[in-house]
Amino acid sequence: MVNWDNVKMDMPLPSITKQPSAMQLFMFSAVTWNRHLIHYSKDFAIHDGLQDVAVHRALLGSFLGQLLTSWLGDDGMIKRLEWSVRGSAFPGDKVACKGKVTAKEVRNENKEVDCEVWIEKEGKIIVPGTATVTVFQ
Amino acid sequence: MTELPEEARSMIGVEKMNTYRVTKKDIRRYAQAIGDLNPLYSDEAYAAKTRYEKIIAPPLFCHSFAFDDVPAEELREDGLPVELDVPLPVSRAIGGGSVFEVGKPISPGDEIKVTKKIVDIYSKTGKSGLLYFIVIDTLYENQENEMVAREKATYIQR
C-alpha cells in the first residue's frame, strides 16, 4: 500500500520489464488508429533506415504509465507524465521501466509526489521522463 | 533556424475537433494493446469494489483518439497520421516526446471531445542534420466539460 508516510525521497519505484512483440505493436497501431507503416511493416521500417518496426512513442509512454500505476495500485493516480524518446525499441527488446522519488509536497491540499522515470534498454536510457502523481492517503 | 515553408506555417493554430463515445470494448482493447491486464480496466464486478465504483480507462487511454480517423485514401503513402503530414522538406518521422496531463477518470459511456491544433513548428540543426519539430496540443474533455487529459506532443521529422 502506497501512502504519504511511506513515500521517501530518492526511494526507487518497483521496476517493471516489458518485452513488446510485433503483435503488440500491431494491436497498439490498431487501437490508436495509427496507420504509419513504420510500426507494422518491417520492409518499410528497413527502407526508412531502421532495423525493424519501431515501438510507438505513445506505447513507450504507456509503459511508464504502467510503472506508475503498478506502484500506486488503487492508492493514487498519475497527474502528469512527461517523456521523450531518445532511442528506438524494437520487437523482442527487453526494456526496463524504472523510477525514483524526487520530491514530496502538499500542493493545493493534494499530496503530490514527483518522480524521475525512465526506460532502459541494454543498460542505456532510451526514454527519460518525469512524473507527478497524487497519493490519496 | 531555417525559414519555414509558408504552407507549413499556415497550419499552425488551425483547430480540429472530434467527438467519440467510449465503450467497454475500447477500454478493454486499449488495455490489452499496452499489455496491462489490471481487472479495473475490464471487470465490472472487480471495478465496482474499487474507489472508482466502475470500470475506468488506463491513464493514457486518450491516445486512442489522438489520430484523426480519416479514410486511408487521405493518408500519405507511408500511412503517416494526417496531423503530422505537414509540407516540410523532410520525410522521416523519428521519436519525439510528450507532456501528458491526466484529469478526471474516463469510464464507458463517456463522450470525449477532442480539440487539437498544431501550436508550433520549428527547425534545429542536430548531429544528423536539419530536424523539424511539430508540436501538437490536444485537449480531451468529457460530457461535463471536465478535462480528462491534455497532451502536448512533439514529433520530430528529418
Interface residues (C-beta under 8 A of the other chain):
Chain A: K18 P20 Q24 M27 F28 A30 V31 T32 W33 N34 R35 H36 L37 I38 F44 D48 G49 R57 A58 L59 G61 S62 F63 G65 Q66 L68 T69 D74 M77 I78 K79 R80 L81 E82 W83 S84 V85 R86 G87 S88 F136
Chain B: D26 R29 Y30 Q32 A33 I34 G35 D36 N38 L40 T50 R51 P58 P59 L60 H63 S64 A66 F67 D69 A72 L75 D78 G79 L80 P81 R92 A93 G95 G96 G97 S98 V99 F100 E101 V102 P105 A153 T154 Y155
